[in-house]
């Protein structure tokens, strides 16, 4: 079985008003990276109408401890969109995924 490609994930600085980009490293320390990638892929596939079942927690409880801001939310969405583009996902399908992400904004940003 071929493993999923490693995708570098970045986010803007937690400092408001700063546009610098740093690694997610601090936020994912101790996180099972393979599980995180699997859950993101499951969620995206389900959101896009695929036959994959998302097995993770609901969006509110999964993100509550992260104290994410709109900047973080937009950076995560941008990373996902760039990844879809890199792997040749057609624009209409990529936009459907983006709409699914945006629909959960208030669940992630509290």
Contact map, one row per residue, 1 for C-alpha under 8 A:
11100000000000000000000000000000000000000000000000000000000000000000000000000000000000000000000000000000000000
11110000000000000000000000000000000000000000000000000000000000000000000000000000000000000000000000000000000000
11111000000000000000000000000000000000000000000000000000000000000000000000000000000000000000000000000000000000
01111100000000000000000000000000000000000000000000000000000000000000000000000000000000000000000000000000000000
00111110000000000000000000000000000000000000000000000000000000000000000000000000000000000000000000000000000000
00011111000000000000000000000000000000000000000000000000000000000000000000000000000000000000000000000000000000
00001111100000000000000000000000000000000000000000000000000000000000000000000000000000000000000000000000000000
00000111110000000000000000000000000000000000000000000000000000000000000000000000000000000000000000000000000000
00000011111000000000001100000000000000000000000000000000000000000000000000000010000000000000000000000000000000
00000001111100000000111100000000000000000000000000000000000000000000000000110010000000000000000000000000000000
00000000111110000000111100000000000000000000000000000000000000000000000100110000000000000000000000000000000000
00000000011111000111110000000000000000000000000000000000000000000000001100100000000000000000000000000000000000
00000000001111110111110000000000000000000000000000000000000000000000000000000000000000000000000000000000000000
00000000000111110100000000000000000000000000000000000000000000000000000100000000000000000000000000000000000000
00000000000011111100000000000000000000000000000000000000000000000000000000000000000000000000000000000000000000
00000000000011111100000000000000000000000000000000000000000000000000000000000000000000000000000000000000000000
00000000000000111110000000000000000000000000000000000000000000000000000000000000000000000000000000000000000000
00000000000111111111000000000000000000000000000000000000000000000000000000000000000000000000000000000000000000
00000000000110001111100000000000000000000000000000000000000000000000000000000000000000000000000000000000000000
00000000000110000111110000000000000000000000000000000000000000000000000000000000000000000000000000000000000000
00000000011110000011111000000000000000000000000000000000000000000000000000000000000000000000000000000000000000
00000000011110000001111100000000000000000000000000000000000000000000000000000000000000000000000000000000000000
00000000111000000000111111000000000000000000000000000000000000000000000000000000000000000000000000000000000000
00000000111000000000011111110000000000000000000000000000000000000000000000000000000000000000000000000000000000
00000000000000000000001111111000000000000000000000000000000000000000000000000000000000000000000000000000000000
00000000000000000000001111111000000000000000000000000000000000000000000000000000000000000000000000000000000000
00000000000000000000000111111000000000000000000000000000000000000100000000000000000000000000000000000000000000
00000000000000000000000111111110100000000000000000000000000000000000000000000000000000000000000000000000000000
00000000000000000000000011111110000000000000000000000000000000000000000000000000000000000000000000000000000000
00000000000000000000000000011111000000000000000000000000000000000000000000000000000000000000000000000000000000
00000000000000000000000000011111100100000000000000000000000000000000000000000000000000000000000000000000000000
00000000000000000000000000000111111100000000000000000000000000000000000000000000000000000000000000000000000000
00000000000000000000000000010011111110000000000000000000000000000000000000000000000000000000000000000000000000
00000000000000000000000000000001111111000000000000000000000000000000000000000000000000000000000000000000000000
00000000000000000000000000000001111111100000000000000000000000000000000000000000000000000000000000000000000000
00000000000000000000000000000011111111110000000000000000000000000000000000000000000000000000000000000000000000
00000000000000000000000000000000111111111000000000000000000000000000000000000000000000000000000000000000000000
00000000000000000000000000000000011111111100000000000000000000000000000000000000000000000000000000000000000000
00000000000000000000000000000000001111111110000000000111000000000000000000000000000000000000000000000000000000
00000000000000000000000000000000000111111111000000000000000000000000000000000000000000000000000000000000000000
00000000000000000000000000000000000011111111100000000000000000000000000000000000000000000000000000000000000000
00000000000000000000000000000000000001111111110000011110000000000000000000000000000000000000000000000000000000
00000000000000000000000000000000000000111111111000001100000000000000000000000000000000000000000000000000000000
00000000000000000000000000000000000000011111111100000000000000000000000000000000000000000000000010000000000000
00000000000000000000000000000000000000001111111111110000000000000000000000000000000000000000000000000000000000
00000000000000000000000000000000000000000111111111111100000000000000000000000000000000000000000000000000000000
00000000000000000000000000000000000000000011111111000000000000000000000000000000000000000000000010010000000000
00000000000000000000000000000000000000000001111111000000000000000000000000000000000000000000100110010000000000
00000000000000000000000000000000000000000000111111100000000000000000000000000000000000000000000000000000000000
00000000000000000000000000000000000000000000111111110000000000000000000000000000000000000000000000000000000000
00000000000000000000000000000000000000000000110011111000000000000000000000000000000000000000000000000000000000
00000000000000000000000000000000000000000100110001111100000000000000000000000000000000000000000000000000000000
00000000000000000000000000000000000000000110010000111110000000000000000000000000000000000000000000000000000000
00000000000000000000000000000000000000100110010000011111000000000000000000000000000000000000000000000000000000
00000000000000000000000000000000000000100100000000001111100000000000000000000000000000000000000000000000000000
00000000000000000000000000000000000000100000000000000111110001000000000000000000000000000000000000000000000000
00000000000000000000000000000000000000000000000000000011111011000000000000000000000000000000000000000000000000
00000000000000000000000000000000000000000000000000000001111111000000000000000000000000000000000000000000000000
00000000000000000000000000000000000000000000000000000000111111100000000000000000000000000000000000000001001100
00000000000000000000000000000000000000000000000000000000011111110000000000000000000000000000000000000000001100
00000000000000000000000000000000000000000000000000000000111111111000000000000000000000000000000000000000000000
00000000000000000000000000000000000000000000000000000001111111111000000000000000000000000000000000000000000000
00000000000000000000000000000000000000000000000000000000001111111111000000000000000000000000000000000000001110
00000000000000000000000000000000000000000000000000000000000111111110000000000000000000000000000000000000000111
00000000000000000000000000000000000000000000000000000000000011111110000000000000000000000000000000000000000000
00000000000000000000000000100000000000000000000000000000000000111111000000000000000000000000000000000000000000
00000000000000000000000000000000000000000000000000000000000000111111100000000000000000000000000000000000000011
00000000000000000000000000000000000000000000000000000000000000100111111110000000000000000000000000000000000111
00000000000000000000000000000000000000000000000000000000000000000011111110000000000000000000000000000000000010
00000000000000000000000000000000000000000000000000000000000000000001111111000000000000000000000000000000000010
00000000000100000000000000000000000000000000000000000000000000000001111111100000000000000000000000000000000000
00000000001101000000000000000000000000000000000000000000000000000001111111110000000000000000000000000000000000
00000000000000000000000000000000000000000000000000000000000000000001111111111000000000000000000000000000100110
00000000000000000000000000000000000000000000000000000000000000000000011111111100000000000000000000000000000000
00000000011100000000000000000000000000000000000000000000000000000000001111111110000000000000000000000000000000
00000000011000000000000000000000000000000000000000000000000000000000000111111111000000000000000000000000000000
00000000000000000000000000000000000000000000000000000000000000000000000011111111100000000000000001001000000000
00000000000000000000000000000000000000000000000000000000000000000000000001111111110000000000000000000000000000
00000000110000000000000000000000000000000000000000000000000000000000000000111111111000000000000000000000000000
00000000000000000000000000000000000000000000000000000000000000000000000000011111111100000000000000000000000000
00000000000000000000000000000000000000000000000000000000000000000000000000001111111110000000010001000000000000
00000000000000000000000000000000000000000000000000000000000000000000000000000111111111000000000000000000000000
00000000000000000000000000000000000000000000000000000000000000000000000000000011111111100000000000000000000000
00000000000000000000000000000000000000000000000000000000000000000000000000000001111111111000010000000000000000
00000000000000000000000000000000000000000000000000000000000000000000000000000000111111111110010000000000000000
00000000000000000000000000000000000000000000000000000000000000000000000000000000011111111000000000000000000000
00000000000000000000000000000000000000000000000000000000000000000000000000000000001111111000000000000000000000
00000000000000000000000000000000000000000000000000000000000000000000000000000000000111111100000000000000000000
00000000000000000000000000000000000000000000000000000000000000000000000000000000000111111110110000000000000000
00000000000000000000000000000000000000000000000000000000000000000000000000000000000010011111110000000000000000
00000000000000000000000000000000000000000000000000000000000000000000000000000000000010001111111000000000000000
00000000000000000000000000000000000000000000000000000000000000000000000000000000000000000111111100000000000000
00000000000000000000000000000000000000000000000100000000000000000000000000000000000000001111111110000000000000
00000000000000000000000000000000000000000000000000000000000000000000000000000000100110001111111111000000000000
00000000000000000000000000000000000000000000000000000000000000000000000000000000000000000011111111100000000000
00000000000000000000000000000000000000000000000100000000000000000000000000000000000000000001111111110000000000
00000000000000000000000000000000000000000001001100000000000000000000000000000000000000000000111111111000000000
00000000000000000000000000000000000000000000000000000000000000000000000000001000100000000000011111111100000000
00000000000000000000000000000000000000000000000000000000000000000000000000000000000000000000001111111110000000
00000000000000000000000000000000000000000000001100000000000000000000000000000000000000000000000111111111000000
00000000000000000000000000000000000000000000000000000000000000000000000000001000000000000000000011111111100000
00000000000000000000000000000000000000000000000000000000000000000000000000000000000000000000000001111111100000
00000000000000000000000000000000000000000000000000000000000000000000000000000000000000000000000000111111110000
00000000000000000000000000000000000000000000000000000000001000000000000000000000000000000000000000011111111100
00000000000000000000000000000000000000000000000000000000000000000000000010000000000000000000000000001111111110
00000000000000000000000000000000000000000000000000000000000000000000000000000000000000000000000000000011111111
00000000000000000000000000000000000000000000000000000000001100100000000000000000000000000000000000000001111111
00000000000000000000000000000000000000000000000000000000001100110001000010000000000000000000000000000001111111
00000000000000000000000000000000000000000000000000000000000000110011110010000000000000000000000000000000111111
00000000000000000000000000000000000000000000000000000000000000010011000000000000000000000000000000000000011111
